[in-house]
Amino acid sequence: MSQPKFLSGDKAGIDEFLDRFDVFLFDCDGVLWSGDHMFEKVPETLEMLRSKGKRLVFVTNNSTKSRADYKKKFDKLGIPAEVDEVFGSSYSAAVYIARIMKLPAPKNKVFVMGESGIEQELESEGVPYIGGTDPALRRDIEPEDFTNIANGSMLDPNVGIVLAGLDFHMNYLKTAIGFQYVQRGAQYLATNIDSTLPMSHSFFPGAGASGAALEKAVGKTPVSFGKPSQAMMDAIEGKFKLNRSRTCMIGDRLNTDIQFGIDGKLGGTLAVLTGVSKKEDFLADGAETVPSAYVNAISDLLG
Amino acid sequence: MSQPKFLSGDKAGIDEFLDRFDVFLFDCDGVLWSGDHMFEKVPETLEMLRSKGKRLVFVTNNSTKSRADYKKKFDKLGIPAEVDEVFGSSYSAAVYIARIMKLPAPKNKVFVMGESGIEQELESEGVPYIGGTDPALRRDIEPEDFTNIANGSMLDPNVGIVLAGLDFHMNYLKTAIGFQYVQRGAQYLATNIDSTLPMSHSFFPGAGASGAALEKAVGKTPVSFGKPSQAMMDAIEGKFKLNRSRTCMIGDRLNTDIQFGIDGKLGGTLAVLTGVSKKEDFLADGAETVPSAYVNAISDLLG
């Protein structure tokens, strides 16, 4: 595999790289911002790309926010974006459940282990659900719960799917209930399985972590929709009718973002060093996932 | 590997088997009881073994209870036992921290992610700790927590160890704090890593599940002390001065209990079918972990 091209400060290299693509798929956390901190000159960078006629798609594994929520985050930070440019793992999961799995009603109810973003996207696709942000489940497990979960009296017989995403309100009670549904035959899905979440210039447990209690108890990996899952790429391609060879994935994580672009046979991938992966990770001999090019920060594309 | 001998109903086979051992290590959950339900004729079975001069040791991976708590559980169910006969994963971890790791004070504080059993055993070994059942950490994570965890202002600089056990009060806040300690160099230990917990005639998330969020975020397996970890066997041997060839491990789980006895080169292992593993699991061709013998229930040893 050839060495990735370092573009920061290389004006000619940048122009040549950008000319190869019509569409840029952007990871957000770690590329445009970290938590609530926007990186330098992000609006200017996106404006420059749009001025060259590039199509931008913001692809996020963050399942806590719906596309509409995500749009608000862009607004708050002052980054111009449209709801239709946003493609999240919750939306991807909702589309898969509603249009591909199509379990027959009423046995198509979803037990949600996650935040409101998942609920909103399920609603947008007309999928019934329970759990999620229900305050009745945001409590400690009590002795009688063990009996009532085990004997099924606390369970909804119409739940056919358990869908886990990043859950800042993860607890034992919800995990025990989700586990019982899976033991009774429910399909086990996850919006995404990122182990960590970049926030406040540090790392916090990601969706793969908050959902790991259920995964460990179940003993198998869920079907998941976040990068690098190609279920998500297929959905993006279907929606945006993109030409993969003229599409570039930009991200900070080798094992999710860059792998997503490589597995999707895109024309190129661009790593930025403002997030999880370090250049040593892909410059090392025998590195498994190597981007086409890299920059220190996304604003370096301004030249 | 030879087929395990089925002892239920085989009086001569039982006598011959019992005569081979002086010490019986008992798993508890799934062997003596399930949750708060004691299996039939357990006191009679233990009394029969004691009357034959056998030494009994109750080896439990359950980290939520200290040895003293466990004694109370025996009392409540009417099973005669002494505190010194109980050997738990929390005790094993506390002994390891206090007597083997011996981190220099004051940097030897433990951040506990678990219940009071861990706290009591750390206290019994004189190990300082924070976290655990502290009500201040039994709450939702708030936006300012992300900042204060990331910048260290919510952290205790003397924490040198993170110890995870079964935590019915697991949450995102404690996981984020534990993760930050590990990122800053704390040693990462677990009392045990059982994926499930048999309760109320069903299965619930075990210590390996409640601690899996941290494990996933960290990206490596903790040093753990529950069965089948031989750190626990060594501690049991040291305390009880047992002759391994004259010792038998009795348990319901192949991958923890029976493996524990096999790895410890004990004289024998006995599987009971009142818990997790089914006879098909060890009778199948190519089964990895096969006990010396098995019974349907522990009381079958009464003949």
Chai-1 contact restraints between the chains, C-beta under 6 A:
chainA,res_idxA,chainB,res_idxB,connection_type,confidence,min_distance_angstrom,max_distance_angstrom,comment,restraint_id
A,I141,B,F168,contact,1.0,0.0,6.0,A-B,restraint_1
A,F146,B,M199,contact,1.0,0.0,6.0,A-B,restraint_2
A,F146,B,S200,contact,1.0,0.0,6.0,A-B,restraint_3
A,T147,B,S200,contact,1.0,0.0,6.0,A-B,restraint_4
A,A150,B,S200,contact,1.0,0.0,6.0,A-B,restraint_5
A,A150,B,H201,contact,1.0,0.0,6.0,A-B,restraint_6
A,A150,B,S202,contact,1.0,0.0,6.0,A-B,restraint_7
A,F168,B,I141,contact,1.0,0.0,6.0,A-B,restraint_8
A,F168,B,Y172,contact,1.0,0.0,6.0,A-B,restraint_9
A,M170,B,Y172,contact,1.0,0.0,6.0,A-B,restraint_10
A,Y172,B,F168,contact,1.0,0.0,6.0,A-B,restraint_11
A,Y172,B,M170,contact,1.0,0.0,6.0,A-B,restraint_12
A,T175,B,P205,contact,1.0,0.0,6.0,A-B,restraint_13
A,A176,B,F204,contact,1.0,0.0,6.0,A-B,restraint_14
A,A176,B,P205,contact,1.0,0.0,6.0,A-B,restraint_15
A,F179,B,P205,contact,1.0,0.0,6.0,A-B,restraint_16
A,S195,B,K216,contact,1.0,0.0,6.0,A-B,restraint_17
A,S195,B,A217,contact,1.0,0.0,6.0,A-B,restraint_18
A,T196,B,A217,contact,1.0,0.0,6.0,A-B,restraint_19
A,M199,B,F146,contact,1.0,0.0,6.0,A-B,restraint_20
A,S200,B,F146,contact,1.0,0.0,6.0,A-B,restraint_21
A,S200,B,T147,contact,1.0,0.0,6.0,A-B,restraint_22
A,S200,B,A150,contact,1.0,0.0,6.0,A-B,restraint_23
A,H201,B,A150,contact,1.0,0.0,6.0,A-B,restraint_24
A,S202,B,A150,contact,1.0,0.0,6.0,A-B,restraint_25
A,F204,B,A176,contact,1.0,0.0,6.0,A-B,restraint_26
A,P205,B,T175,contact,1.0,0.0,6.0,A-B,restraint_27
A,P205,B,A176,contact,1.0,0.0,6.0,A-B,restraint_28
A,P205,B,F179,contact,1.0,0.0,6.0,A-B,restraint_29
A,P205,B,A213,contact,1.0,0.0,6.0,A-B,restraint_30
A,P205,B,A217,contact,1.0,0.0,6.0,A-B,restraint_31
A,G208,B,K216,contact,1.0,0.0,6.0,A-B,restraint_32
A,A209,B,A213,contact,1.0,0.0,6.0,A-B,restraint_33
A,A209,B,K216,contact,1.0,0.0,6.0,A-B,restraint_34
A,A209,B,A217,contact,1.0,0.0,6.0,A-B,restraint_35
A,S210,B,A213,contact,1.0,0.0,6.0,A-B,restraint_36
A,A212,B,A212,contact,1.0,0.0,6.0,A-B,restraint_37
A,A212,B,A213,contact,1.0,0.0,6.0,A-B,restraint_38
A,A212,B,K216,contact,1.0,0.0,6.0,A-B,restraint_39
A,A213,B,P205,contact,1.0,0.0,6.0,A-B,restraint_40
A,A213,B,A209,contact,1.0,0.0,6.0,A-B,restraint_41
A,A213,B,S210,contact,1.0,0.0,6.0,A-B,restraint_42
A,A213,B,A212,contact,1.0,0.0,6.0,A-B,restraint_43
A,A213,B,A213,contact,1.0,0.0,6.0,A-B,restraint_44
A,K216,B,S195,contact,1.0,0.0,6.0,A-B,restraint_45
A,K216,B,G208,contact,1.0,0.0,6.0,A-B,restraint_46
A,K216,B,A209,contact,1.0,0.0,6.0,A-B,restraint_47
A,K216,B,A212,contact,1.0,0.0,6.0,A-B,restraint_48
A,A217,B,S195,contact,1.0,0.0,6.0,A-B,restraint_49
A,A217,B,T196,contact,1.0,0.0,6.0,A-B,restraint_50
A,A217,B,P205,contact,1.0,0.0,6.0,A-B,restraint_51
A,A217,B,A209,contact,1.0,0.0,6.0,A-B,restraint_52
